[in-house]
Amino acid sequence: MELHLNRVDYLQVGVTSQKTMKLLPASGRRTTQKVVIGDQDGVVTCFGIKKGEAVPVFKTLPGQKISRLELGGAVGTPQEKIFISVGSEVRGFTKKGKQFLSFETNLMESIRALYVSGADLFLCASYIYNHYCDCKDQDYYLSSDKINDIICLPMEKVGKITPVLACQDRVLRILKGSDLLYEVEVPGVPQVLALNNGNGGDSGEELIYGTSDGKIGLVQITQSSPLHRWEVSNEKKRGGVLCVDYYDVLGDGVKELLVGRDDGMVEIYGFDNNSEPVLRYEHTLSESITSIQGGCVGKEGYDEILTATYTGWVMALTTEQVQREPGACDDVKINQEMQNKISNMRAELDLLQLKVLHEREKYHQSAHSSGAVSAMPVFSVNDKFTLSRDDASYSLTLEVQTAIDNVLLQSDVPIDLLDVDKNSAVVSFSGCDAGNGNFLLATYRCQANTTRLELKIRSIEGQHGTLQAYITPRLQPKTCQVHQYQIKPLSLHQRTHVIDHNRPVNSLTLTGQFSFAEIHSWVVFCLPEVPDKVPIGDSVTFYFQNTFLDTQLECTYRKGEGTFKSDNISTISILKDVLTKEATKRKINLNISYDVNEESVNYTLKLIHPKLEYQLLLAKKVHLIDALKELQVYEGNVDFLIPEYRSILEEADSLLEEYKKQPAHLERLYGMITDLFIDKFKFKGTNVKTKVPLLLEILDNYDPGSLAEFFDSA
């Protein structure tokens, strides 16, 4: 069955956080539902829809930012009590807006995640989980990495309290009381959790998770171990998943999975005979979707997908036929309700125009008066800087509550800017003085009404520094916000849970008078995705994978000792240089020992080989395109060409696009092989920089055998 949905905008509140909108259950004879939403101005707004207009039920006074909104109530009754988290406090409201609860928790940080089940309240700050029953402290757990979301399996089905934490280190942590029962590894950073089918499935043990790199999965949480049911990969390179819900939109008795992403994509998945998800519908909005719900809001009998966006717009995709395109001979008839709506909107527009003129006049008068005080307009920015495993690049997403005028990027380390299909901004580069540590100066000028900008960059390992984004919105007076992003020495490494222990490895061992906290801070400085908080226990082991080369790194350290193992000698060389520098800053003497495995160099060259061969072939094909096109024009046809050249002409557009998307890819590989060559002999105490031109010559006439021979004989 094909789905036709029409967009309807209901109203706009302040900037919203993730999971801060819910639909109240329908009450009495009415089948339409009320909407309740909390924003970052601290206002809870509850409204219904009457004759196409939003009618407020209640609205609270502004205050601290609302980070989460959940519905609760006694088990087995309609869940119509509203719970919000504000700072470290939880407040409860009835559906009429009367406050019945103000519970100040003992958390030192703001609440990041909230879940309510009957009399049980589950709260999470950055690293801390707390369980309260009737506002009395029950359980406590300290996580080893940041907590993004929390959910509890339905007690009426499972028979006991089973909280599940979605953590930043790509793990779901299953708790029993205050103890960790077990961990579930997932393919990305889990950002959102939901019960399968809204109730945990038949067993009550099934969970849906959505990740920051756009994957969705279903996992069954049994008493002893997890069972992975299915996973939807993100082949179309869409945004991260921020919210999910279940609702029967098609009316076939089976609930569909509703997904909201941070690039504005709304997706509806149906299920086939094997209960595997199948994409049935998609719709693109211009900003990230913070909440999604299925229900009936606007008109009885018409189902809707209700969404809340980052800038506070509450919109619906409704099954109701909102507008019909008239044919050439059709008389366009507008009913009385629509006429009233149009005249009301016109009157409102006239009022707004008058108000704007009045405020503009007032501003000009105060701006030119001698006692005028300049005030900077405040605007919020939602930013995300994440490493993508697929193409070993960083994705920088900037979202502003008002239209962006321009974004200036400045970097004190060499980086490449990559093309992004979704990006319609015009980019211009300014000359830089690399001698003064300025390697990039690029300006993105945005089109009108652009509130979200996505950029892609690729860094070079071994070079660390800061990327700065100067964000200027279309506001008067002109104002700008600066956001900084750290490019770490091993920036292309990503946390993983398993590595291949059979690879030949080089090891670096440090010993000295340093504390556990000190060596942990050095590792945080060197590598991404390491939690700032010092790990629990006496020692810790982290595994990493290089997203560009697929080499790996194992870090094990404790007070006074650290061991680092990698199959890439350049990784060990970077770590040695950076860790030595950090220890010297703190005047700590280090005893350094290393063990170099000659086989590891050839192993790394074998990993680079397919990538290098592919890029050399791509470059060769791209250089042939112009000459082949000239031949085609001159000869009139290409029948006389050999099949290989004909295929190059046929694929010319895709080859050029691919080449354009990854500039300097070949130079990067050349650079990595050069570093590998220099680092191999650096550990032997030999300087081979004079032989680099010879190495580049061999690379230009690439043959894996002669390259390996050069590495061995040099």
C-alpha positions as CSV (number, residue, x, y, z in Angstrom):
1,M,0.0,0.0,0.0
2,E,1.4,3.4,-1.0
3,L,1.5,6.1,1.6
4,H,0.5,9.7,0.7
5,L,1.1,12.2,3.5
6,N,0.7,16.0,3.5
7,R,2.7,18.4,5.6
8,V,0.9,20.7,8.1
9,D,2.7,23.2,10.4
10,Y,1.0,23.7,13.7
11,L,3.1,26.2,15.8
12,Q,6.6,27.2,16.9
13,V,8.0,27.1,20.4
14,G,11.6,27.8,21.5
15,V,14.6,25.6,20.6
16,T,14.0,22.0,21.6
17,S,16.2,19.2,22.9
18,Q,16.0,15.5,22.0
19,K,12.9,13.6,23.1
20,T,10.9,16.6,24.5
21,M,7.6,16.2,22.8
22,K,4.8,13.6,23.5
23,L,1.2,13.0,22.6
24,L,-1.2,12.7,25.5
25,P,-3.7,9.7,25.2
26,A,-7.1,10.6,23.8
27,S,-9.7,11.2,26.6
28,G,-13.4,11.0,26.7
29,R,-15.4,10.9,23.5
30,R,-12.8,12.9,21.5
31,T,-10.4,10.8,19.5
32,T,-8.0,13.6,18.8
33,Q,-5.0,14.0,21.0
34,K,-3.3,16.9,22.8
35,V,0.4,17.7,22.2
36,V,2.8,18.5,25.0
37,I,6.3,19.9,24.3
38,G,9.1,21.4,26.4
39,D,11.7,23.8,25.0
40,Q,15.1,25.2,26.0
41,D,13.5,28.4,27.4
42,G,12.0,26.2,30.1
43,V,8.4,26.5,28.8
44,V,6.1,23.5,28.7
45,T,3.3,24.0,26.1
46,C,0.3,21.8,25.8
47,F,-2.1,22.4,22.9
48,G,-4.8,20.8,20.9
49,I,-6.0,21.5,17.3
50,K,-9.5,23.0,16.7
51,K,-10.5,23.9,13.1
52,G,-6.9,23.7,12.0
53,E,-5.7,26.1,14.6
54,A,-3.5,25.4,17.6
55,V,-5.5,26.0,20.8
56,P,-3.4,26.2,24.1
57,V,-4.4,24.0,27.0
58,F,-1.7,25.3,29.3
59,K,1.7,27.0,29.2
60,T,4.3,27.2,32.0
61,L,6.5,30.2,32.8
62,P,10.0,30.3,31.3
63,G,13.0,28.9,33.3
64,Q,15.9,26.6,33.0
65,K,16.4,24.5,29.8
66,I,14.1,21.4,29.6
67,S,16.4,18.4,28.6
68,R,13.8,15.6,28.5
69,L,10.0,15.1,28.6
70,E,8.3,11.8,29.4
71,L,4.8,10.6,30.2
72,G,3.9,8.5,33.2
73,G,1.2,7.2,35.4
74,A,0.2,4.1,37.4
75,V,1.0,0.9,35.6
76,G,-2.1,-0.3,33.6
77,T,-3.7,3.2,33.4
78,P,-3.5,5.9,30.7
79,Q,0.0,7.5,30.8
80,E,-1.1,11.1,31.0
81,K,1.1,12.6,33.7
82,I,3.8,14.9,32.3
83,F,7.4,14.6,33.7
84,I,10.2,17.0,32.7
85,S,13.9,17.2,33.7
86,V,15.2,20.7,34.4
87,G,18.8,20.9,35.5
88,S,19.0,18.4,38.4
89,E,15.3,18.6,39.1
90,V,12.3,16.5,38.0
91,R,8.9,18.2,37.8
92,G,5.5,16.6,37.3
93,F,2.4,18.2,35.8
94,T,-1.2,16.9,35.3
95,K,-2.7,17.1,31.8
96,K,-4.4,20.3,32.8
97,G,-1.1,21.9,33.7
98,K,-1.2,21.7,37.5
99,Q,2.2,21.0,39.0
100,F,2.1,18.0,41.5
101,L,5.8,17.2,41.8
102,S,9.0,19.1,42.3
103,F,11.8,16.6,43.1
104,E,15.3,17.9,43.6
105,T,17.7,15.0,43.0
106,N,21.1,14.7,44.6
107,L,22.8,14.8,41.2
108,M,25.6,17.3,40.8
109,E,25.2,17.6,37.1
110,S,22.2,18.3,34.8
111,I,19.9,15.4,33.9
112,R,20.7,14.1,30.4
113,A,18.2,11.2,30.1
114,L,14.9,10.4,31.9
115,Y,12.5,7.4,31.9
116,V,9.4,6.9,34.0
117,S,7.6,3.6,34.7
118,G,4.8,3.6,37.4
119,A,6.4,4.8,40.7
120,D,9.9,4.3,39.3
121,L,12.0,7.1,38.1
122,F,15.2,6.4,36.1
123,L,17.7,9.3,35.7
124,C,21.1,9.8,34.1
125,A,23.6,12.6,34.2
126,S,26.8,12.4,32.1
127,Y,28.2,9.3,33.8
128,I,25.8,8.6,36.7
129,Y,22.7,6.5,36.7
130,N,20.1,6.8,39.5
131,H,16.9,4.8,40.2
132,Y,14.3,6.3,42.5
133,C,11.1,4.6,43.7
134,D,8.5,7.1,45.0
135,C,11.3,9.7,45.1
136,K,13.4,7.4,47.4
137,D,16.9,6.5,46.2
138,Q,17.1,2.8,45.2
139,D,20.1,2.1,42.9
140,Y,23.2,3.8,41.6
141,Y,25.7,3.0,38.8
142,L,28.8,4.9,37.6
143,S,29.3,4.3,33.9
144,S,32.8,4.3,32.3
145,D,31.6,6.5,29.4
146,K,28.9,9.1,28.8
147,I,25.3,8.0,28.9
148,N,23.1,9.2,26.0
149,D,19.8,7.6,26.8
150,I,18.0,5.2,29.2
151,I,15.1,2.9,29.0
152,C,13.7,0.1,31.3
153,L,12.2,-3.2,30.0
154,P,8.4,-3.4,30.9
155,M,8.1,-4.8,34.4
156,E,4.7,-6.3,33.8
157,K,6.2,-8.6,31.1
158,V,9.8,-9.2,32.3
159,G,8.8,-9.4,36.0
160,K,11.7,-7.3,37.3
161,I,13.5,-3.9,36.9
162,T,15.9,-4.1,33.9
163,P,17.4,-0.7,33.0
164,V,19.4,-0.3,29.8
165,L,21.9,2.5,29.3
166,A,23.0,3.7,25.8
167,C,26.6,4.8,26.2
168,Q,29.0,6.8,24.1
169,D,31.6,3.9,23.7
170,R,29.2,2.0,21.3
171,V,27.8,-0.2,24.1
172,L,24.4,-0.8,25.7
173,R,24.9,-1.5,29.4
174,I,22.3,-3.8,31.0
175,L,21.9,-3.3,34.8
176,K,20.6,-5.4,37.6
177,G,20.1,-3.2,40.7
178,S,23.4,-1.2,41.1
179,D,25.5,-3.8,39.2
180,L,26.3,-4.3,35.6
181,L,24.7,-7.5,34.2
182,Y,26.4,-7.4,30.8
183,E,27.3,-5.2,27.9
184,V,25.9,-5.3,24.3
185,E,28.2,-4.0,21.6
186,V,26.4,-2.1,18.8
187,P,27.8,-0.8,15.4
188,G,27.7,2.9,16.3
189,V,27.3,5.4,19.2
190,P,23.7,4.7,20.4
191,Q,21.8,8.0,20.8
192,V,18.3,6.8,21.3
193,L,16.5,3.7,22.8
194,A,12.9,2.6,22.4
195,L,10.9,-0.5,23.2
196,N,10.1,-2.6,20.1
197,N,6.5,-2.1,19.0
198,G,6.1,0.3,21.9
199,N,5.9,-2.6,24.4
200,G,9.1,-4.6,24.1
201,G,7.5,-7.2,21.7
202,D,5.8,-10.4,22.9
203,S,8.6,-11.2,25.4
204,G,9.1,-7.6,26.6
205,E,12.8,-8.0,26.0
206,E,13.2,-6.3,22.6
207,L,14.8,-2.9,22.2
208,I,15.3,-0.6,19.2
209,Y,18.5,1.5,19.1
210,G,19.4,4.4,16.8
211,T,23.1,5.4,16.3
212,S,24.8,8.7,15.7
213,D,26.0,7.4,12.3
214,G,22.5,6.6,11.1
215,K,22.1,2.9,11.8
216,I,19.0,1.3,13.4
217,G,19.0,-2.1,15.1
218,L,16.8,-4.5,17.1
219,V,18.3,-6.4,20.0
220,Q,16.7,-8.9,22.4
221,I,17.9,-8.5,26.0
222,T,17.7,-11.9,27.6
223,Q,18.8,-12.8,31.2
224,S,22.2,-14.0,30.2
225,S,23.2,-12.7,26.7
226,P,21.9,-10.4,23.9
227,L,20.4,-11.6,20.6
228,H,20.8,-9.3,17.6
229,R,17.6,-9.6,15.5
230,W,18.3,-7.2,12.6
231,E,20.2,-4.1,11.7
232,V,19.5,-1.4,9.0
233,S,22.7,0.0,7.7
234,N,23.0,3.7,6.6
235,E,23.9,3.1,2.9
236,K,22.4,6.4,1.8
237,K,24.8,8.3,4.2
238,R,21.9,10.0,6.1
239,G,22.0,11.7,9.4
240,G,22.2,10.3,12.9
241,V,19.0,8.9,14.5
242,L,17.6,11.2,17.2
243,C,14.1,9.8,17.8
244,V,12.0,6.7,17.1
245,D,8.4,5.7,17.7
246,Y,5.9,3.0,16.7
247,Y,2.5,3.7,15.2
248,D,0.1,2.0,12.7
249,V,0.0,4.7,10.0
250,L,-1.1,2.3,7.2
251,G,-4.1,1.0,9.3
252,D,-3.2,-2.6,8.6
253,G,-3.1,-3.7,12.2
254,V,0.8,-3.7,12.3
255,K,2.7,-0.8,13.8
256,E,5.2,0.9,11.6
257,L,8.6,2.1,12.8
258,L,8.9,5.9,12.7
259,V,12.4,7.4,12.6
260,G,13.6,11.0,12.9
261,R,17.2,12.0,11.9
262,D,19.4,14.9,12.5
263,D,19.5,15.9,8.8
264,G,15.8,16.4,8.7
265,M,14.8,13.0,7.3
266,V,11.6,11.4,8.4
267,E,11.4,7.7,7.6
268,I,8.6,5.1,8.0
269,Y,9.5,1.4,8.0
270,G,7.0,-1.4,7.5
271,F,7.9,-5.0,8.1
272,D,8.0,-8.0,5.7
273,N,6.9,-11.6,6.4
274,N,10.2,-12.2,8.2
275,S,9.7,-9.2,10.5
276,E,12.6,-7.4,8.7
277,P,12.2,-3.6,8.3
278,V,11.4,-2.2,4.8
279,L,11.4,1.5,4.0
280,R,7.9,2.6,3.0
281,Y,8.0,6.4,3.1
282,E,10.5,9.2,3.5
283,H,10.1,13.0,3.7
284,T,12.8,15.7,4.1
285,L,12.5,18.6,6.5
286,S,15.1,21.4,6.5
287,E,16.3,20.9,10.1
288,S,17.0,18.2,12.6
289,I,14.1,16.3,14.1
290,T,14.3,16.1,17.9
291,S,11.1,14.2,18.6
292,I,8.7,12.0,16.6
293,Q,5.2,10.6,17.5
294,G,2.4,8.9,15.7
295,G,-1.2,9.7,16.6
296,C,-4.4,11.7,15.7
297,V,-4.1,15.4,16.4
298,G,-5.6,17.6,13.7
299,K,-8.9,15.8,12.6
300,E,-10.7,12.8,13.8
301,G,-10.1,9.7,11.6
302,Y,-6.9,11.0,10.1
303,D,-3.6,9.6,11.4
304,E,-0.5,11.8,11.6
305,I,3.2,11.6,12.1
306,L,4.0,14.5,14.4
307,T,7.5,15.9,14.5
308,A,9.3,18.5,16.6
309,T,12.4,20.2,15.0
310,Y,15.4,21.8,16.6
311,T,14.1,25.4,16.1
312,G,10.9,24.5,17.8
313,W,8.5,23.9,14.9
314,V,5.8,21.3,15.6
315,M,4.8,19.8,12.2
316,A,2.7,16.9,11.1
317,L,2.6,14.6,8.1
318,T,-1.1,13.8,7.9
319,T,-3.1,11.3,5.9
320,E,-5.8,14.0,5.4
321,Q,-6.0,15.4,1.9
322,V,-4.9,19.0,2.6
323,Q,-4.9,20.4,-0.9
324,R,-6.1,19.3,-4.3
325,E,-4.5,20.6,-7.5
326,P,-7.4,22.0,-9.6
327,G,-7.6,21.0,-13.3
328,A,-7.9,23.5,-16.2
329,C,-11.7,23.5,-16.2
330,D,-12.2,23.2,-12.4
331,D,-13.9,25.9,-10.4
332,V,-11.8,26.4,-7.3
333,K,-14.3,26.4,-4.4
334,I,-13.0,27.4,-0.9
335,N,-15.2,26.4,2.0
336,Q,-16.1,28.8,4.8
337,E,-13.5,27.3,7.2
338,M,-10.7,27.9,4.7
339,Q,-11.9,31.4,4.0
340,N,-11.9,32.3,7.7
341,K,-8.4,30.8,8.1
342,I,-7.1,32.9,5.1
343,S,-8.6,36.2,6.4
344,N,-7.3,35.5,9.9
345,M,-3.8,34.9,8.5
346,R,-4.0,38.0,6.5
347,A,-5.0,40.1,9.5
348,E,-2.2,38.5,11.6
349,L,0.3,39.2,8.8
350,D,-0.7,42.9,8.7
351,L,-0.3,43.1,12.5
352,L,3.1,41.6,12.4
353,Q,4.2,43.9,9.6
354,L,3.1,46.9,11.6
355,K,4.9,45.5,14.7
356,V,8.1,45.0,12.7
357,L,8.0,48.5,11.4
358,H,7.4,49.9,14.9
359,E,10.3,47.9,16.4
360,R,12.7,48.8,13.5
361,E,11.9,52.5,14.1
362,K,12.4,52.1,17.8
363,Y,15.8,50.3,17.2
364,H,17.1,53.0,14.8
365,Q,16.1,55.8,17.3
366,S,17.9,54.0,20.3
367,A,20.9,53.1,18.1
368,H,21.5,56.8,17.3
369,S,20.9,58.2,20.7
370,S,23.8,59.1,22.9
371,G,22.8,56.9,25.9
372,A,22.3,53.8,23.7
373,V,23.7,50.5,25.1
374,S,24.5,47.8,22.6
375,A,23.2,44.3,23.4
376,M,24.4,41.2,21.6
377,P,21.6,39.1,20.3
378,V,21.9,35.6,21.8
379,F,21.4,32.6,19.5
380,S,21.9,28.9,20.1
381,V,24.0,26.6,17.9
382,N,23.6,22.8,17.7
383,D,26.9,21.4,16.5
384,K,28.3,17.9,16.0
385,F,31.9,16.9,15.0
386,T,32.2,13.2,14.4
387,L,34.5,10.8,12.6
388,S,32.9,8.7,9.8
389,R,34.3,5.2,9.5
390,D,33.1,4.8,5.9
391,D,35.3,7.5,4.3
392,A,37.8,8.3,7.2
393,S,36.6,12.0,7.3
394,Y,35.2,14.2,10.0
395,S,31.7,15.5,9.5
396,L,31.0,19.0,11.0
397,T,27.3,19.8,11.3
398,L,26.2,23.3,12.4
399,E,22.6,24.1,13.1
400,V,21.4,27.5,14.1
401,Q,17.9,28.6,15.3
402,T,17.9,31.4,12.8
403,A,19.1,31.6,9.1
404,I,22.9,31.4,8.7
405,D,24.6,34.2,6.8
406,N,28.1,32.7,6.6
407,V,30.5,30.4,8.3
408,L,34.3,31.0,8.4
409,L,36.6,28.0,8.9
410,Q,40.1,28.5,10.2
411,S,42.6,25.8,11.0
412,D,46.1,25.8,12.4
413,V,46.8,22.3,11.0
414,P,46.7,21.1,7.4
415,I,43.3,19.6,6.5
416,D,41.3,18.9,3.3
417,L,37.8,20.1,2.8
418,L,35.7,17.5,1.0
419,D,32.6,17.9,-1.1
420,V,29.2,17.3,0.5
421,D,26.2,16.7,-1.7
422,K,23.6,18.2,0.7
423,N,25.7,21.4,1.0
424,S,24.4,24.3,-1.2
425,A,26.6,27.0,0.3
426,V,29.2,28.8,-1.9
427,V,32.7,28.3,-0.6
428,S,35.7,30.7,-1.2
429,F,39.3,30.2,0.0
430,S,41.6,33.0,1.3
431,G,45.3,33.0,1.2
432,C,47.0,31.7,4.3
433,D,50.4,32.2,5.9
434,A,51.4,28.6,6.9
435,G,54.5,30.1,8.6
436,N,52.3,31.7,11.2
437,G,50.4,28.4,11.8
438,N,47.4,29.3,9.6
439,F,46.7,26.5,7.1
440,L,43.1,27.0,6.2
441,L,40.8,30.0,5.8
442,A,37.6,29.2,4.0
443,T,34.2,31.0,4.0
444,Y,30.9,29.3,3.3
445,R,28.2,31.8,2.2
446,C,24.8,30.2,2.7
447,Q,21.6,30.6,0.6
448,A,18.6,32.4,2.1
449,N,16.8,30.5,5.0
450,T,19.6,28.0,5.4
451,T,19.6,27.0,9.1
452,R,21.8,23.8,8.8
453,L,25.2,23.4,7.2
454,E,27.1,20.2,6.8
455,L,30.9,20.1,6.1
456,K,33.4,17.3,5.7
457,I,37.1,17.5,6.5
458,R,40.0,15.1,6.4
459,S,43.0,15.5,8.8
460,I,46.5,14.2,8.7
461,E,47.6,12.0,11.5
462,G,50.6,13.2,13.5
463,Q,49.6,16.9,13.1
464,H,47.3,18.2,15.9
465,G,45.7,21.5,16.5
466,T,42.4,23.4,16.5
467,L,39.7,23.9,13.9
468,Q,37.6,27.0,14.5
469,A,34.2,27.8,13.0
470,Y,33.0,31.4,13.1
471,I,29.2,31.3,12.7
472,T,27.4,34.5,11.7
473,P,23.6,34.4,11.5
474,R,21.3,36.8,9.6
475,L,20.7,38.9,12.7
476,Q,20.9,42.6,13.5
477,P,23.2,43.9,14.9
478,K,25.8,41.6,13.4
479,T,27.1,39.0,15.8
480,C,29.2,35.9,15.6
481,Q,29.9,32.8,17.7
482,V,33.2,30.9,17.7
483,H,33.2,27.1,18.1
484,Q,36.4,25.1,18.5
485,Y,37.1,21.5,17.6
486,Q,40.2,19.6,18.5
487,I,42.1,17.7,15.8
488,K,44.0,15.1,17.8
489,P,47.4,13.6,16.9
490,L,45.8,10.2,16.0
491,S,42.6,11.8,14.7
492,L,41.7,9.0,12.3
493,H,41.5,6.4,15.0
494,Q,38.1,5.1,16.2
495,R,37.3,3.1,19.3
496,T,36.5,-0.6,18.7
497,H,35.8,-3.5,21.0
498,V,37.7,-6.3,19.2
499,I,41.0,-6.4,17.4
500,D,43.0,-9.1,15.5
501,H,45.7,-10.3,18.0
502,N,47.4,-12.4,15.3
503,R,48.9,-9.3,13.5
504,P,52.6,-8.5,13.8
505,V,52.9,-5.6,16.2
506,N,55.4,-2.9,17.4
507,S,55.2,-2.0,21.0
508,L,56.1,1.1,23.0
509,T,56.4,0.9,26.9
510,L,56.6,4.0,29.1
511,T,57.5,3.8,32.8
512,G,57.9,6.7,35.3
513,Q,56.6,8.7,38.2
514,F,53.2,9.5,36.8
515,S,49.7,9.0,38.2
516,F,46.9,7.1,36.5
517,A,45.1,10.4,35.9
518,E,48.1,11.9,34.2
519,I,48.7,9.1,31.7
520,H,44.9,9.0,31.0
521,S,45.0,12.8,30.3
522,W,47.8,12.1,27.8
523,V,45.8,9.4,26.0
524,V,42.7,11.7,25.9
525,F,45.0,14.4,24.3
526,C,46.3,11.9,21.6
527,L,43.1,9.9,20.7
528,P,39.5,10.6,20.0
529,E,36.5,8.9,21.7
530,V,38.3,8.4,25.0
531,P,36.1,9.6,28.0
532,D,37.5,12.6,29.9
533,K,36.7,10.9,33.2
534,V,39.5,8.7,34.7
535,P,38.4,5.1,34.3
536,I,37.3,3.0,37.4
537,G,39.9,0.5,38.6
538,D,43.7,0.3,38.6
539,S,44.3,-0.2,34.9
540,V,42.4,0.1,31.6
541,T,42.7,-1.2,28.0
542,F,41.3,0.6,24.9
543,Y,41.3,-0.7,21.4
544,F,41.3,1.5,18.3
545,Q,41.1,1.1,14.5
546,N,42.5,3.5,11.9
547,T,39.6,4.3,9.7
548,F,41.8,5.2,6.7
549,L,44.2,2.2,6.7
550,D,42.5,-0.4,8.9
551,T,45.6,-0.7,11.1
552,Q,44.9,-1.1,14.9
553,L,46.1,0.1,18.2
554,E,45.9,-1.4,21.7
555,C,46.5,0.9,24.7
556,T,46.9,-0.5,28.2
557,Y,48.0,1.7,31.1
558,R,48.0,2.1,34.9
559,K,49.8,4.3,37.4
560,G,53.5,4.4,36.5
561,E,53.3,2.3,33.3
562,G,51.8,2.4,29.9
563,T,52.0,-0.1,26.9
564,F,51.0,0.7,23.4
565,K,50.9,-1.9,20.6
566,S,50.2,-1.3,16.9
567,D,50.8,-3.0,13.5
568,N,51.6,0.5,12.1
569,I,55.0,1.8,13.2
570,S,54.0,5.4,12.3
571,T,51.3,5.2,15.0
572,I,53.9,4.2,17.6
573,S,56.2,7.0,16.4
574,I,53.4,9.6,16.8
575,L,52.6,8.3,20.3
576,K,56.2,8.4,21.3
577,D,56.7,12.0,20.2
578,V,53.5,13.3,21.7
579,L,53.6,11.4,25.0
580,T,57.3,12.5,25.5
581,K,56.3,16.1,24.9
582,E,53.4,16.0,27.3
583,A,55.5,14.4,30.0
584,T,58.3,17.0,29.5
585,K,55.7,19.8,29.9
586,R,54.9,18.4,33.4
587,K,58.6,17.8,34.2
588,I,58.1,14.0,34.5
589,N,61.0,11.7,33.6
590,L,60.0,8.8,31.3
591,N,61.8,5.6,30.7
592,I,60.9,4.6,27.1
593,S,61.5,1.2,25.6
594,Y,60.2,-0.1,22.2
595,D,60.1,-3.3,20.3
596,V,60.0,-3.0,16.5
597,N,58.7,-5.9,14.5
598,E,60.1,-5.8,10.9
599,E,57.2,-7.9,9.6
600,S,54.7,-5.2,10.6
601,V,56.1,-2.7,8.0
602,N,55.4,-5.2,5.1
603,Y,52.0,-6.0,6.7
604,T,51.1,-2.3,6.7
605,L,52.3,-2.0,3.1
606,K,50.0,-4.9,2.1
607,L,47.0,-3.0,3.8
608,I,47.9,0.2,1.8
609,H,48.4,-1.7,-1.5
610,P,44.7,-2.1,-2.7
611,K,43.9,1.5,-1.8
612,L,47.0,2.8,-3.5
613,E,46.4,0.7,-6.6
614,Y,42.8,1.8,-6.9
615,Q,43.7,5.5,-6.5
616,L,46.6,5.3,-9.1
617,L,44.2,3.6,-11.5
618,L,41.5,6.3,-10.9
619,A,44.0,9.1,-11.4
620,K,45.2,7.4,-14.7
621,K,41.6,7.1,-16.0
622,V,40.7,10.7,-15.1
623,H,43.8,12.0,-16.9
624,L,42.8,10.1,-20.0
625,I,39.2,11.4,-20.1
626,D,40.0,14.8,-21.9
627,A,42.1,13.1,-24.6
628,L,39.5,10.4,-25.2
629,K,36.7,13.0,-25.5
630,E,38.7,14.9,-28.1
631,L,39.1,11.7,-30.1
632,Q,35.4,11.1,-29.8
633,V,34.6,14.6,-31.2
634,Y,37.2,14.3,-34.0
635,E,36.3,10.7,-35.1
636,G,32.5,11.0,-34.6
637,N,32.3,7.6,-32.8
638,V,34.3,5.4,-30.4
639,D,33.9,2.0,-32.0
640,F,37.6,1.9,-32.9
641,L,38.6,2.2,-29.2
642,I,39.5,-0.8,-27.1
643,P,36.8,-1.8,-24.5
644,E,38.8,-0.4,-21.6
645,Y,38.9,3.1,-23.1
646,R,35.2,2.9,-24.1
647,S,34.3,2.1,-20.5
648,I,36.3,5.1,-19.3
649,L,34.3,7.4,-21.6
650,E,31.0,5.8,-20.5
651,E,31.9,6.2,-16.8
652,A,33.5,9.6,-17.3
653,D,31.0,11.6,-15.1
654,S,31.1,9.1,-12.2
655,L,34.9,8.9,-12.3
656,L,35.3,12.7,-12.3
657,E,32.8,13.0,-9.4
658,E,34.6,10.4,-7.4
659,Y,38.0,12.1,-8.1
660,K,36.6,15.4,-7.1
661,K,35.1,14.0,-3.8
662,Q,38.4,12.9,-2.5
663,P,41.1,15.4,-3.4
664,A,44.6,14.7,-2.3
665,H,43.7,11.1,-1.6
666,L,46.7,9.8,-3.6
667,E,49.0,12.4,-1.9
668,R,47.8,11.2,1.5
669,L,48.7,7.6,0.7
670,Y,52.1,8.7,-0.6
671,G,52.6,10.7,2.6
672,M,51.7,7.7,4.8
673,I,54.2,5.4,2.9
674,T,56.9,8.1,3.2
675,D,56.2,8.4,7.0
676,L,56.3,4.6,7.3
677,F,59.7,4.6,5.6
678,I,61.1,7.4,7.7
679,D,59.7,5.9,11.0
680,K,61.0,2.4,10.3
681,F,64.6,3.7,10.2
682,K,64.1,6.4,12.9
683,F,63.7,3.6,15.5
684,K,67.0,2.2,14.2
685,G,68.7,5.6,14.6
686,T,69.1,6.2,10.9
687,N,68.0,9.3,9.0
688,V,66.8,8.4,5.5
689,K,65.1,11.7,4.5
690,T,67.7,12.0,1.7
691,K,66.2,8.8,0.1
692,V,62.6,10.1,0.0
693,P,62.9,11.5,-3.6
694,L,63.9,7.9,-4.7
695,L,60.9,6.5,-2.8
696,L,58.5,8.9,-4.6
697,E,60.0,7.9,-7.9
698,I,59.3,4.2,-7.1
699,L,55.7,5.2,-6.1
700,D,55.1,7.0,-9.4
701,N,56.0,3.8,-11.2
702,Y,54.3,1.7,-8.5
703,D,55.0,-2.0,-8.2
704,P,54.4,-3.7,-4.8
705,G,57.5,-5.9,-5.2
706,S,59.9,-3.2,-5.9
707,L,58.5,-1.0,-3.1
708,A,58.9,-3.8,-0.5
709,E,62.5,-4.4,-1.9
710,F,63.3,-0.7,-1.5
711,F,62.1,-0.7,2.2
712,D,64.2,-3.8,2.9
713,S,67.4,-2.7,1.1
714,A,67.4,1.0,2.3
